[in-house]
Amino acid sequence: MANGQSSTITWRMIGRVLGKTAVLFLLLNLLFAGLEPMETLGRVSLYNWLLPGRVRLPYGENPAESYNLSLNNVPAMLASHAINRPKDDAEFRVLLIGDSGTWGWFLPNEDTLAGQLNALGLETADGRTVAVYNFGYPVMALSKDVLLLDAAMQTDPDLILWPVTLESFPRDKQLFPPLVQANPARMRRLIADYALDLDANDGRFITPTFLDQTIVGQRRNLADWLRLQQVGFAWAATGIDQAIPAQFDLRRSDFEADESWQTFTQAATLTTDDLAFDVLAAGMTAAGPVPVLLINEPMYISQGQNSDLRYNAFYPRWAYDQYRALLGETAVAHNWPYLDLWDTIPPDEFTDTPVHLTAVGNKLYAVMVAEGIRPFLAEKPDLRHPNPQGLITR
């Protein structure tokens, strides 16, 4: 009898404990969902404290090989980056945004554009050291650049460099990047603030339900945040943040007799309505008083079969030529500082795509960009208008 009573009491106790645990778990999930803490949690980081800040934004699909991973938590991405450390009084801080070419595809950090610019040892006229921070991120879309620029303005940059190319301009690509889709509140605010010609209710936005905001619903984002901290130790020890293959296929140099681009099947007349110049203007405005040097980035120019029709696999000549004319005209009309480097790098210095450079290519690129930013480093620069036309050409 005693054993039976003891057994009954034990099971009742276990039941009560399990019940209370379930209620507590439910309450914690409800509280978690109500507070929406992922933005706050993202700012908690081992980087720039126990670990050094990353030299470029986290991006990768194989953490075991690259000690890196992709995630959609913008505060966590920013908190892991070296730009999040306190700014020194002797530092002239340069923020470099852009696509995978800027990020440095298939390149170690020292060979990226930011790495090559820092290696030049630039200084301002008043003796401050120019420190360039790589805030490029793969996927080509101006919206993604503006989203990251908006977040990075809190880091107090003195100058922004923004390399762009035609592939980032199609309007229907602006809501394509996963980072944009996964941050609907941030992107919708930008759409509203700058009256962008983008649909704030686009179905590609990942708008979480209340249940999605619970601990259970956010388990993937929580795991990504934790993994980013974990792989930081291996990254800090090795400096490896992407798996670079020993061999890869080079960009194409021969093409079919094809002039198609995006939704255009043949040559046509492009206008600023076809291209997201409003998103470009939003980025310029989002920078506030900080000057932005707009750069038409270098690209591969083929001399192979049907190169009279296409510059490369990305662009038929008709589309790129019109884009380049529109970009230059827009820069002049808005008095934006502008550097056009589209054809300045030898074809052999491109790797797997028309916009990914070799280490040598980036070194050449960096020297030209350095010349372009010298007006901003003067003793008393007119930062918004470094020359009378607001236009820098090569």
BALOBA-1460 file (C-alpha; in Angstrom, 3 decimals):
// residues 394
<rec num="1" residu="m" x="0.000" y="0.000" z="0.000"/>
<rec num="2" residu="a" x="2.759" y="2.371" z="0.975"/>
<rec num="3" residu="n" x="4.553" y="1.664" z="-2.248"/>
<rec num="4" residu="g" x="1.341" y="2.307" z="-4.194"/>
<rec num="5" residu="q" x="0.757" y="5.624" z="-2.441"/>
<rec num="6" residu="s" x="4.355" y="6.611" z="-2.968"/>
<rec num="7" residu="s" x="4.069" y="5.759" z="-6.665"/>
<rec num="8" residu="t" x="0.803" y="7.721" z="-6.968"/>
<rec num="9" residu="i" x="2.281" y="10.787" z="-5.302"/>
<rec num="10" residu="t" x="5.381" y="10.627" z="-7.499"/>
<rec num="11" residu="w" x="3.382" y="10.567" z="-10.715"/>
<rec num="12" residu="r" x="1.175" y="13.398" z="-9.520"/>
<rec num="13" residu="m" x="4.249" y="15.431" z="-8.741"/>
<rec num="14" residu="i" x="5.694" y="14.694" z="-12.160"/>
<rec num="15" residu="g" x="2.412" y="15.677" z="-13.755"/>
<rec num="16" residu="r" x="2.297" y="18.961" z="-11.866"/>
<rec num="17" residu="v" x="5.894" y="19.752" z="-12.798"/>
<rec num="18" residu="l" x="5.254" y="18.976" z="-16.457"/>
<rec num="19" residu="g" x="2.076" y="21.042" z="-16.409"/>
<rec num="20" residu="k" x="3.795" y="24.025" z="-14.848"/>
<rec num="21" residu="t" x="6.681" y="23.662" z="-17.285"/>
<rec num="22" residu="a" x="4.269" y="23.643" z="-20.218"/>
<rec num="23" residu="v" x="2.484" y="26.748" z="-18.915"/>
<rec num="24" residu="l" x="5.802" y="28.533" z="-18.320"/>
<rec num="25" residu="f" x="7.001" y="27.593" z="-21.822"/>
<rec num="26" residu="l" x="3.756" y="28.892" z="-23.303"/>
<rec num="27" residu="l" x="4.047" y="32.151" z="-21.380"/>
<rec num="28" residu="l" x="7.667" y="32.590" z="-22.435"/>
<rec num="29" residu="n" x="6.697" y="32.036" z="-26.078"/>
<rec num="30" residu="l" x="3.889" y="34.570" z="-25.818"/>
<rec num="31" residu="l" x="6.181" y="37.091" z="-24.130"/>
<rec num="32" residu="f" x="8.885" y="36.480" z="-26.736"/>
<rec num="33" residu="a" x="6.410" y="37.021" z="-29.570"/>
<rec num="34" residu="g" x="4.996" y="40.167" z="-28.006"/>
<rec num="35" residu="l" x="8.408" y="41.779" z="-27.511"/>
<rec num="36" residu="e" x="9.796" y="40.757" z="-30.942"/>
<rec num="37" residu="p" x="13.305" y="40.533" z="-29.456"/>
<rec num="38" residu="m" x="15.337" y="39.292" z="-32.453"/>
<rec num="39" residu="e" x="16.359" y="42.850" z="-33.323"/>
<rec num="40" residu="t" x="17.544" y="43.383" z="-29.748"/>
<rec num="41" residu="l" x="19.159" y="39.961" z="-29.464"/>
<rec num="42" residu="g" x="20.985" y="40.565" z="-32.740"/>
<rec num="43" residu="r" x="22.855" y="43.426" z="-31.116"/>
<rec num="44" residu="v" x="24.269" y="41.026" z="-28.504"/>
<rec num="45" residu="s" x="27.477" y="39.674" z="-29.954"/>
<rec num="46" residu="l" x="30.836" y="38.161" z="-29.044"/>
<rec num="47" residu="y" x="32.374" y="40.086" z="-31.945"/>
<rec num="48" residu="n" x="34.259" y="43.314" z="-31.243"/>
<rec num="49" residu="w" x="34.517" y="42.111" z="-27.636"/>
<rec num="50" residu="l" x="35.717" y="38.553" z="-27.087"/>
<rec num="51" residu="l" x="36.251" y="38.067" z="-30.819"/>
<rec num="52" residu="p" x="37.583" y="40.545" z="-33.390"/>
<rec num="53" residu="g" x="34.995" y="42.074" z="-35.704"/>
<rec num="54" residu="r" x="34.589" y="40.431" z="-39.078"/>
<rec num="55" residu="v" x="36.175" y="42.175" z="-42.042"/>
<rec num="56" residu="r" x="33.121" y="41.624" z="-44.251"/>
<rec num="57" residu="l" x="29.487" y="40.827" z="-43.623"/>
<rec num="58" residu="p" x="28.670" y="37.197" z="-42.841"/>
<rec num="59" residu="y" x="27.623" y="35.240" z="-45.903"/>
<rec num="60" residu="g" x="28.015" y="31.555" z="-46.693"/>
<rec num="61" residu="e" x="26.226" y="28.232" z="-46.883"/>
<rec num="62" residu="n" x="28.833" y="25.917" z="-45.344"/>
<rec num="63" residu="p" x="29.863" y="27.059" z="-41.846"/>
<rec num="64" residu="a" x="32.053" y="23.971" z="-41.372"/>
<rec num="65" residu="e" x="34.360" y="24.986" z="-44.254"/>
<rec num="66" residu="s" x="34.097" y="28.768" z="-44.344"/>
<rec num="67" residu="y" x="33.446" y="29.591" z="-40.669"/>
<rec num="68" residu="n" x="30.693" y="31.806" z="-41.973"/>
<rec num="69" residu="l" x="26.976" y="31.664" z="-42.695"/>
<rec num="70" residu="s" x="24.143" y="33.679" z="-44.181"/>
<rec num="71" residu="l" x="21.493" y="35.061" z="-41.872"/>
<rec num="72" residu="n" x="18.747" y="37.652" z="-42.147"/>
<rec num="73" residu="n" x="19.179" y="39.443" z="-38.825"/>
<rec num="74" residu="v" x="20.547" y="42.835" z="-39.879"/>
<rec num="75" residu="p" x="21.542" y="43.944" z="-36.320"/>
<rec num="76" residu="a" x="23.445" y="40.658" z="-35.850"/>
<rec num="77" residu="m" x="25.238" y="41.150" z="-39.171"/>
<rec num="78" residu="l" x="26.202" y="44.677" z="-38.186"/>
<rec num="79" residu="a" x="27.244" y="43.668" z="-34.656"/>
<rec num="80" residu="s" x="29.620" y="41.031" z="-36.058"/>
<rec num="81" residu="h" x="31.393" y="43.501" z="-38.357"/>
<rec num="82" residu="a" x="34.526" y="45.446" z="-37.473"/>
<rec num="83" residu="i" x="32.766" y="48.692" z="-38.380"/>
<rec num="84" residu="n" x="30.729" y="48.295" z="-35.189"/>
<rec num="85" residu="r" x="33.750" y="49.036" z="-33.008"/>
<rec num="86" residu="p" x="34.209" y="52.550" z="-31.575"/>
<rec num="87" residu="k" x="35.497" y="55.089" z="-34.062"/>
<rec num="88" residu="d" x="38.937" y="56.490" z="-33.295"/>
<rec num="89" residu="d" x="39.456" y="60.265" z="-33.477"/>
<rec num="90" residu="a" x="42.342" y="59.671" z="-35.871"/>
<rec num="91" residu="e" x="40.160" y="57.649" z="-38.273"/>
<rec num="92" residu="f" x="38.485" y="58.805" z="-41.470"/>
<rec num="93" residu="r" x="35.826" y="56.121" z="-41.829"/>
<rec num="94" residu="v" x="34.848" y="54.986" z="-45.325"/>
<rec num="95" residu="l" x="31.852" y="52.708" z="-45.814"/>
<rec num="96" residu="l" x="31.979" y="50.571" z="-48.964"/>
<rec num="97" residu="i" x="28.669" y="49.047" z="-50.075"/>
<rec num="98" residu="g" x="27.783" y="47.028" z="-53.163"/>
<rec num="99" residu="d" x="27.380" y="43.529" z="-54.581"/>
<rec num="100" residu="s" x="29.345" y="40.275" z="-54.490"/>
<rec num="101" residu="g" x="32.182" y="41.868" z="-56.446"/>
<rec num="102" residu="t" x="32.605" y="44.381" z="-53.641"/>
<rec num="103" residu="w" x="32.195" y="41.663" z="-51.006"/>
<rec num="104" residu="g" x="35.067" y="39.821" z="-52.695"/>
<rec num="105" residu="w" x="33.874" y="36.601" z="-54.294"/>
<rec num="106" residu="f" x="36.633" y="33.941" z="-54.407"/>
<rec num="107" residu="l" x="39.074" y="36.353" z="-52.738"/>
<rec num="108" residu="p" x="40.674" y="36.535" z="-49.306"/>
<rec num="109" residu="n" x="39.933" y="39.743" z="-47.433"/>
<rec num="110" residu="e" x="43.236" y="41.411" z="-48.223"/>
<rec num="111" residu="d" x="42.555" y="41.131" z="-51.975"/>
<rec num="112" residu="t" x="39.082" y="42.696" z="-51.966"/>
<rec num="113" residu="l" x="38.578" y="46.294" z="-53.020"/>
<rec num="114" residu="a" x="38.412" y="47.363" z="-49.368"/>
<rec num="115" residu="g" x="41.547" y="45.397" z="-48.553"/>
<rec num="116" residu="q" x="43.453" y="46.915" z="-51.469"/>
<rec num="117" residu="l" x="42.314" y="50.448" z="-50.565"/>
<rec num="118" residu="n" x="43.447" y="49.984" z="-46.979"/>
<rec num="119" residu="a" x="46.812" y="48.695" z="-48.208"/>
<rec num="120" residu="l" x="47.413" y="52.037" z="-49.951"/>
<rec num="121" residu="g" x="47.756" y="53.775" z="-46.579"/>
<rec num="122" residu="l" x="45.654" y="56.808" z="-47.501"/>
<rec num="123" residu="e" x="45.447" y="59.783" z="-45.163"/>
<rec num="124" residu="t" x="43.417" y="62.968" z="-45.019"/>
<rec num="125" residu="a" x="45.031" y="66.378" z="-45.206"/>
<rec num="126" residu="d" x="44.638" y="66.751" z="-41.430"/>
<rec num="127" residu="g" x="46.458" y="63.469" z="-40.762"/>
<rec num="128" residu="r" x="43.595" y="61.044" z="-40.155"/>
<rec num="129" residu="t" x="44.024" y="57.486" z="-41.412"/>
<rec num="130" residu="v" x="41.565" y="56.363" z="-44.076"/>
<rec num="131" residu="a" x="39.908" y="53.114" z="-42.932"/>
<rec num="132" residu="v" x="37.715" y="51.408" z="-45.538"/>
<rec num="133" residu="y" x="35.102" y="48.961" z="-44.258"/>
<rec num="134" residu="n" x="33.748" y="46.310" z="-46.596"/>
<rec num="135" residu="f" x="29.953" y="46.386" z="-46.318"/>
<rec num="136" residu="g" x="29.317" y="44.760" z="-49.668"/>
<rec num="137" residu="y" x="26.910" y="41.837" z="-49.762"/>
<rec num="138" residu="p" x="26.173" y="39.243" z="-52.492"/>
<rec num="139" residu="v" x="22.986" y="39.496" z="-54.587"/>
<rec num="140" residu="m" x="22.627" y="42.353" z="-57.046"/>
<rec num="141" residu="a" x="19.900" y="44.859" z="-56.199"/>
<rec num="142" residu="l" x="20.023" y="48.514" z="-55.199"/>
<rec num="143" residu="s" x="17.325" y="47.882" z="-52.571"/>
<rec num="144" residu="k" x="19.628" y="45.530" z="-50.662"/>
<rec num="145" residu="d" x="22.393" y="48.144" z="-50.750"/>
<rec num="146" residu="v" x="20.071" y="50.838" z="-49.392"/>
<rec num="147" residu="l" x="18.747" y="48.498" z="-46.686"/>
<rec num="148" residu="l" x="22.282" y="47.872" z="-45.423"/>
<rec num="149" residu="l" x="23.335" y="51.491" z="-45.869"/>
<rec num="150" residu="d" x="20.400" y="52.635" z="-43.762"/>
<rec num="151" residu="a" x="21.458" y="50.285" z="-40.958"/>
<rec num="152" residu="a" x="25.139" y="51.200" z="-41.212"/>
<rec num="153" residu="m" x="24.642" y="54.960" z="-40.917"/>
<rec num="154" residu="q" x="24.719" y="54.526" z="-37.132"/>
<rec num="155" residu="t" x="28.445" y="53.720" z="-37.422"/>
<rec num="156" residu="d" x="29.323" y="57.366" z="-38.202"/>
<rec num="157" residu="p" x="30.977" y="57.071" z="-41.648"/>
<rec num="158" residu="d" x="32.769" y="60.065" z="-43.160"/>
<rec num="159" residu="l" x="32.436" y="58.905" z="-46.770"/>
<rec num="160" residu="i" x="30.421" y="56.255" z="-48.610"/>
<rec num="161" residu="l" x="31.610" y="54.454" z="-51.741"/>
<rec num="162" residu="w" x="28.842" y="52.848" z="-53.781"/>
<rec num="163" residu="p" x="29.902" y="50.729" z="-56.785"/>
<rec num="164" residu="v" x="26.917" y="49.833" z="-58.972"/>
<rec num="165" residu="t" x="26.231" y="48.063" z="-62.251"/>
<rec num="166" residu="l" x="23.214" y="47.611" z="-64.517"/>
<rec num="167" residu="e" x="22.308" y="44.199" z="-63.089"/>
<rec num="168" residu="s" x="21.331" y="45.881" z="-59.796"/>
<rec num="169" residu="f" x="18.887" y="48.296" z="-61.466"/>
<rec num="170" residu="p" x="15.933" y="46.291" z="-62.900"/>
<rec num="171" residu="r" x="12.840" y="47.290" z="-60.956"/>
<rec num="172" residu="d" x="11.491" y="43.748" z="-60.632"/>
<rec num="173" residu="k" x="14.746" y="42.670" z="-58.929"/>
<rec num="174" residu="q" x="14.450" y="45.139" z="-56.058"/>
<rec num="175" residu="l" x="12.323" y="42.804" z="-53.920"/>
<rec num="176" residu="f" x="14.182" y="39.668" z="-54.992"/>
<rec num="177" residu="p" x="17.060" y="39.518" z="-52.449"/>
<rec num="178" residu="p" x="16.305" y="37.151" z="-49.538"/>
<rec num="179" residu="l" x="17.690" y="39.764" z="-47.130"/>
<rec num="180" residu="v" x="15.102" y="42.266" z="-48.366"/>
<rec num="181" residu="q" x="12.268" y="39.749" z="-48.290"/>
<rec num="182" residu="a" x="13.107" y="38.693" z="-44.732"/>
<rec num="183" residu="n" x="13.149" y="42.277" z="-43.428"/>
<rec num="184" residu="p" x="9.744" y="43.615" z="-44.513"/>
<rec num="185" residu="a" x="9.430" y="46.220" z="-41.744"/>
<rec num="186" residu="r" x="12.761" y="47.799" z="-42.640"/>
<rec num="187" residu="m" x="12.068" y="47.748" z="-46.371"/>
<rec num="188" residu="r" x="8.509" y="49.025" z="-46.037"/>
<rec num="189" residu="r" x="9.775" y="51.958" z="-43.999"/>
<rec num="190" residu="l" x="12.237" y="52.798" z="-46.764"/>
<rec num="191" residu="i" x="9.494" y="52.482" z="-49.390"/>
<rec num="192" residu="a" x="7.322" y="54.892" z="-47.406"/>
<rec num="193" residu="d" x="10.075" y="57.337" z="-46.408"/>
<rec num="194" residu="y" x="11.401" y="57.739" z="-49.952"/>
<rec num="195" residu="a" x="8.175" y="57.153" z="-51.904"/>
<rec num="196" residu="l" x="9.788" y="54.285" z="-53.816"/>
<rec num="197" residu="d" x="7.988" y="52.793" z="-56.775"/>
<rec num="198" residu="l" x="7.881" y="49.384" z="-55.091"/>
<rec num="199" residu="d" x="4.912" y="47.449" z="-53.741"/>
<rec num="200" residu="a" x="4.965" y="47.441" z="-49.944"/>
<rec num="201" residu="n" x="2.443" y="44.585" z="-50.023"/>
<rec num="202" residu="d" x="4.400" y="42.433" z="-52.442"/>
<rec num="203" residu="g" x="3.811" y="38.755" z="-51.765"/>
<rec num="204" residu="r" x="7.541" y="38.046" z="-51.662"/>
<rec num="205" residu="f" x="7.855" y="39.787" z="-48.318"/>
<rec num="206" residu="i" x="8.065" y="37.270" z="-45.480"/>
<rec num="207" residu="t" x="5.652" y="38.801" z="-42.999"/>
<rec num="208" residu="p" x="5.660" y="36.708" z="-39.804"/>
<rec num="209" residu="t" x="2.480" y="35.836" z="-37.977"/>
<rec num="210" residu="f" x="2.243" y="36.060" z="-34.197"/>
<rec num="211" residu="l" x="3.087" y="32.357" z="-33.925"/>
<rec num="212" residu="d" x="6.083" y="32.876" z="-36.210"/>
<rec num="213" residu="q" x="7.396" y="35.380" z="-33.657"/>
<rec num="214" residu="t" x="7.412" y="32.861" z="-30.798"/>
<rec num="215" residu="i" x="10.530" y="31.019" z="-29.649"/>
<rec num="216" residu="v" x="9.389" y="27.975" z="-31.606"/>
<rec num="217" residu="g" x="8.677" y="30.043" z="-34.692"/>
<rec num="218" residu="q" x="12.017" y="31.859" z="-34.441"/>
<rec num="219" residu="r" x="14.109" y="28.764" z="-33.730"/>
<rec num="220" residu="r" x="15.910" y="28.995" z="-37.111"/>
<rec num="221" residu="n" x="16.817" y="32.648" z="-36.577"/>
<rec num="222" residu="l" x="17.897" y="31.920" z="-33.018"/>
<rec num="223" residu="a" x="20.042" y="29.034" z="-34.225"/>
<rec num="224" residu="d" x="21.631" y="31.218" z="-36.928"/>
<rec num="225" residu="w" x="22.457" y="33.905" z="-34.371"/>
<rec num="226" residu="l" x="24.052" y="31.314" z="-32.090"/>
<rec num="227" residu="r" x="25.981" y="29.659" z="-34.934"/>
<rec num="228" residu="l" x="27.368" y="33.031" z="-35.979"/>
<rec num="229" residu="q" x="28.880" y="33.390" z="-32.511"/>
<rec num="230" residu="q" x="30.198" y="29.817" z="-32.531"/>
<rec num="231" residu="v" x="31.956" y="29.942" z="-35.903"/>
<rec num="232" residu="g" x="33.560" y="33.219" z="-34.874"/>
<rec num="233" residu="f" x="36.189" y="31.368" z="-32.864"/>
<rec num="234" residu="a" x="37.361" y="29.333" z="-35.865"/>
<rec num="235" residu="w" x="37.197" y="32.422" z="-38.075"/>
<rec num="236" residu="a" x="39.287" y="34.444" z="-35.603"/>
<rec num="237" residu="a" x="41.899" y="31.666" z="-35.514"/>
<rec num="238" residu="t" x="42.127" y="31.133" z="-39.276"/>
<rec num="239" residu="g" x="40.850" y="34.274" z="-41.013"/>
<rec num="240" residu="i" x="38.870" y="32.003" z="-43.372"/>
<rec num="241" residu="d" x="35.401" y="33.319" z="-44.163"/>
<rec num="242" residu="q" x="34.671" y="31.669" z="-47.509"/>
<rec num="243" residu="a" x="35.618" y="28.393" z="-49.142"/>
<rec num="244" residu="i" x="37.635" y="29.340" z="-52.234"/>
<rec num="245" residu="p" x="37.898" y="26.474" z="-54.743"/>
<rec num="246" residu="a" x="41.218" y="25.687" z="-56.364"/>
<rec num="247" residu="q" x="39.546" y="25.807" z="-59.788"/>
<rec num="248" residu="f" x="36.345" y="27.291" z="-61.129"/>
<rec num="249" residu="d" x="34.778" y="28.061" z="-64.494"/>
<rec num="250" residu="l" x="35.791" y="31.405" z="-65.974"/>
<rec num="251" residu="r" x="33.285" y="33.968" z="-67.260"/>
<rec num="252" residu="r" x="32.065" y="33.280" z="-70.770"/>
<rec num="253" residu="s" x="33.674" y="35.084" z="-73.685"/>
<rec num="254" residu="d" x="31.687" y="33.596" z="-76.612"/>
<rec num="255" residu="f" x="27.942" y="34.105" z="-76.990"/>
<rec num="256" residu="e" x="24.989" y="33.242" z="-79.165"/>
<rec num="257" residu="a" x="23.627" y="35.924" z="-81.474"/>
<rec num="258" residu="d" x="21.338" y="37.066" z="-78.687"/>
<rec num="259" residu="e" x="20.534" y="40.605" z="-77.546"/>
<rec num="260" residu="s" x="18.065" y="39.727" z="-74.786"/>
<rec num="261" residu="w" x="18.310" y="41.249" z="-71.332"/>
<rec num="262" residu="q" x="16.008" y="40.640" z="-68.374"/>
<rec num="263" residu="t" x="12.435" y="40.794" z="-69.753"/>
<rec num="264" residu="f" x="13.547" y="42.330" z="-73.073"/>
<rec num="265" residu="t" x="13.895" y="39.833" z="-75.903"/>
<rec num="266" residu="q" x="15.488" y="42.338" z="-78.264"/>
<rec num="267" residu="a" x="16.972" y="45.807" z="-78.328"/>
<rec num="268" residu="a" x="14.655" y="48.474" z="-76.944"/>
<rec num="269" residu="t" x="14.712" y="51.957" z="-75.455"/>
<rec num="270" residu="l" x="15.359" y="52.020" z="-71.719"/>
<rec num="271" residu="t" x="14.021" y="54.774" z="-69.507"/>
<rec num="272" residu="t" x="14.437" y="55.642" z="-65.861"/>
<rec num="273" residu="d" x="11.048" y="53.953" z="-65.314"/>
<rec num="274" residu="d" x="12.561" y="50.609" z="-66.347"/>
<rec num="275" residu="l" x="15.449" y="51.045" z="-63.931"/>
<rec num="276" residu="a" x="15.229" y="51.759" z="-60.217"/>
<rec num="277" residu="f" x="16.814" y="55.207" z="-60.187"/>
<rec num="278" residu="d" x="14.422" y="56.175" z="-57.385"/>
<rec num="279" residu="v" x="16.073" y="53.528" z="-55.183"/>
<rec num="280" residu="l" x="19.476" y="54.911" z="-56.122"/>
<rec num="281" residu="a" x="18.307" y="58.394" z="-55.155"/>
<rec num="282" residu="a" x="16.961" y="57.009" z="-51.872"/>
<rec num="283" residu="g" x="20.422" y="55.733" z="-51.007"/>
<rec num="284" residu="m" x="21.931" y="59.117" z="-51.735"/>
<rec num="285" residu="t" x="19.350" y="60.777" z="-49.501"/>
<rec num="286" residu="a" x="19.667" y="58.161" z="-46.738"/>
<rec num="287" residu="a" x="23.332" y="59.089" z="-46.391"/>
<rec num="288" residu="g" x="22.261" y="62.519" z="-45.137"/>
<rec num="289" residu="p" x="25.197" y="64.922" z="-44.890"/>
<rec num="290" residu="v" x="27.732" y="62.150" z="-45.506"/>
<rec num="291" residu="p" x="29.061" y="62.352" z="-49.091"/>
<rec num="292" residu="v" x="28.556" y="59.416" z="-51.441"/>
<rec num="293" residu="l" x="30.867" y="58.642" z="-54.347"/>
<rec num="294" residu="l" x="28.849" y="56.718" z="-56.918"/>
<rec num="295" residu="i" x="31.003" y="54.333" z="-58.965"/>
<rec num="296" residu="n" x="30.037" y="52.601" z="-62.185"/>
<rec num="297" residu="e" x="32.053" y="49.498" z="-61.406"/>
<rec num="298" residu="p" x="34.410" y="47.761" z="-63.858"/>
<rec num="299" residu="m" x="33.082" y="44.884" z="-65.925"/>
<rec num="300" residu="y" x="34.440" y="42.243" z="-68.247"/>
<rec num="301" residu="i" x="34.384" y="43.194" z="-71.938"/>
<rec num="302" residu="s" x="34.584" y="40.216" z="-74.268"/>
<rec num="303" residu="q" x="36.368" y="40.094" z="-77.580"/>
<rec num="304" residu="g" x="34.945" y="36.688" z="-78.473"/>
<rec num="305" residu="q" x="32.139" y="35.412" z="-80.685"/>
<rec num="306" residu="n" x="29.228" y="37.900" z="-81.021"/>
<rec num="307" residu="s" x="30.997" y="40.400" z="-78.804"/>
<rec num="308" residu="d" x="29.719" y="43.013" z="-81.247"/>
<rec num="309" residu="l" x="26.260" y="42.263" z="-79.766"/>
<rec num="310" residu="r" x="27.159" y="41.592" z="-76.146"/>
<rec num="311" residu="y" x="29.789" y="42.998" z="-73.829"/>
<rec num="312" residu="n" x="29.509" y="39.898" z="-71.638"/>
<rec num="313" residu="a" x="27.072" y="37.253" z="-70.403"/>
<rec num="314" residu="f" x="25.216" y="39.858" z="-68.349"/>
<rec num="315" residu="y" x="24.775" y="42.654" z="-70.872"/>
<rec num="316" residu="p" x="23.933" y="43.195" z="-74.520"/>
<rec num="317" residu="r" x="25.590" y="46.359" z="-75.741"/>
<rec num="318" residu="w" x="22.336" y="48.226" z="-76.355"/>
<rec num="319" residu="a" x="21.165" y="47.815" z="-72.746"/>
<rec num="320" residu="y" x="24.447" y="48.666" z="-71.085"/>
<rec num="321" residu="d" x="25.177" y="51.664" z="-73.283"/>
<rec num="322" residu="q" x="21.772" y="53.166" z="-72.505"/>
<rec num="323" residu="y" x="22.153" y="52.442" z="-68.779"/>
<rec num="324" residu="r" x="25.570" y="54.079" z="-68.716"/>
<rec num="325" residu="a" x="24.240" y="57.176" z="-70.461"/>
<rec num="326" residu="l" x="21.267" y="57.399" z="-68.085"/>
<rec num="327" residu="l" x="23.491" y="56.934" z="-65.032"/>
<rec num="328" residu="g" x="25.869" y="59.672" z="-66.119"/>
<rec num="329" residu="e" x="23.020" y="62.057" z="-66.949"/>
<rec num="330" residu="t" x="21.346" y="61.376" z="-63.606"/>
<rec num="331" residu="a" x="24.578" y="61.960" z="-61.707"/>
<rec num="332" residu="v" x="25.074" y="65.309" z="-63.456"/>
<rec num="333" residu="a" x="21.434" y="66.321" z="-62.947"/>
<rec num="334" residu="h" x="21.637" y="65.647" z="-59.180"/>
<rec num="335" residu="n" x="25.223" y="66.854" z="-58.831"/>
<rec num="336" residu="w" x="26.285" y="63.469" z="-57.451"/>
<rec num="337" residu="p" x="30.015" y="62.759" z="-57.304"/>
<rec num="338" residu="y" x="30.474" y="60.029" z="-59.893"/>
<rec num="339" residu="l" x="33.344" y="57.848" z="-61.062"/>
<rec num="340" residu="d" x="32.892" y="55.827" z="-64.260"/>
<rec num="341" residu="l" x="35.318" y="52.875" z="-64.382"/>
<rec num="342" residu="w" x="33.324" y="50.488" z="-66.559"/>
<rec num="343" residu="d" x="36.072" y="49.604" z="-69.062"/>
<rec num="344" residu="t" x="39.225" y="50.158" z="-67.028"/>
<rec num="345" residu="i" x="40.244" y="46.603" z="-66.042"/>
<rec num="346" residu="p" x="41.883" y="44.160" z="-68.517"/>
<rec num="347" residu="p" x="39.650" y="41.192" z="-69.448"/>
<rec num="348" residu="d" x="42.045" y="38.629" z="-67.966"/>
<rec num="349" residu="e" x="41.490" y="40.079" z="-64.477"/>
<rec num="350" residu="f" x="37.897" y="38.849" z="-64.210"/>
<rec num="351" residu="t" x="37.072" y="35.463" z="-62.739"/>
<rec num="352" residu="d" x="33.759" y="33.598" z="-62.838"/>
<rec num="353" residu="t" x="31.386" y="36.469" z="-63.676"/>
<rec num="354" residu="p" x="31.650" y="39.778" z="-65.556"/>
<rec num="355" residu="v" x="31.932" y="41.717" z="-62.256"/>
<rec num="356" residu="h" x="34.173" y="39.479" z="-60.100"/>
<rec num="357" residu="l" x="37.794" y="40.585" z="-60.148"/>
<rec num="358" residu="t" x="41.102" y="38.900" z="-59.449"/>
<rec num="359" residu="a" x="43.451" y="40.255" z="-56.784"/>
<rec num="360" residu="v" x="45.399" y="42.083" z="-59.504"/>
<rec num="361" residu="g" x="42.184" y="43.508" z="-60.917"/>
<rec num="362" residu="n" x="41.148" y="44.834" z="-57.525"/>
<rec num="363" residu="k" x="44.570" y="46.395" z="-57.011"/>
<rec num="364" residu="l" x="44.161" y="48.341" z="-60.277"/>
<rec num="365" residu="y" x="40.589" y="49.207" z="-59.282"/>
<rec num="366" residu="a" x="41.698" y="50.449" z="-55.854"/>
<rec num="367" residu="v" x="44.277" y="52.826" z="-57.301"/>
<rec num="368" residu="m" x="41.621" y="54.474" z="-59.490"/>
<rec num="369" residu="v" x="39.120" y="54.693" z="-56.625"/>
<rec num="370" residu="a" x="41.822" y="56.208" z="-54.423"/>
<rec num="371" residu="e" x="42.316" y="58.967" z="-56.971"/>
<rec num="372" residu="g" x="38.562" y="59.510" z="-57.023"/>
<rec num="373" residu="i" x="38.320" y="59.995" z="-53.267"/>
<rec num="374" residu="r" x="41.267" y="62.370" z="-52.902"/>
<rec num="375" residu="p" x="39.014" y="65.463" z="-53.183"/>
<rec num="376" residu="f" x="37.160" y="64.210" z="-50.096"/>
<rec num="377" residu="l" x="40.392" y="64.024" z="-48.128"/>
<rec num="378" residu="a" x="41.352" y="67.669" z="-48.656"/>
<rec num="379" residu="e" x="41.823" y="70.130" z="-45.795"/>
<rec num="380" residu="k" x="38.480" y="71.859" z="-46.328"/>
<rec num="381" residu="p" x="36.575" y="69.801" z="-48.875"/>
<rec num="382" residu="d" x="33.146" y="70.712" z="-50.166"/>
<rec num="383" residu="l" x="32.017" y="67.197" z="-49.359"/>
<rec num="384" residu="r" x="28.783" y="67.253" z="-51.293"/>
<rec num="385" residu="h" x="30.338" y="68.803" z="-54.382"/>
<rec num="386" residu="p" x="34.050" y="67.953" z="-54.711"/>
<rec num="387" residu="n" x="34.264" y="69.769" z="-58.017"/>
<rec num="388" residu="p" x="32.122" y="72.386" z="-59.714"/>
<rec num="389" residu="q" x="30.099" y="69.862" z="-61.712"/>
<rec num="390" residu="g" x="29.737" y="67.344" z="-58.912"/>
<rec num="391" residu="l" x="31.127" y="64.827" z="-61.378"/>
<rec num="392" residu="i" x="34.376" y="62.915" z="-61.237"/>
<rec num="393" residu="t" x="35.414" y="61.071" z="-64.370"/>
<rec num="394" residu="r" x="38.444" y="58.983" z="-64.998"/>
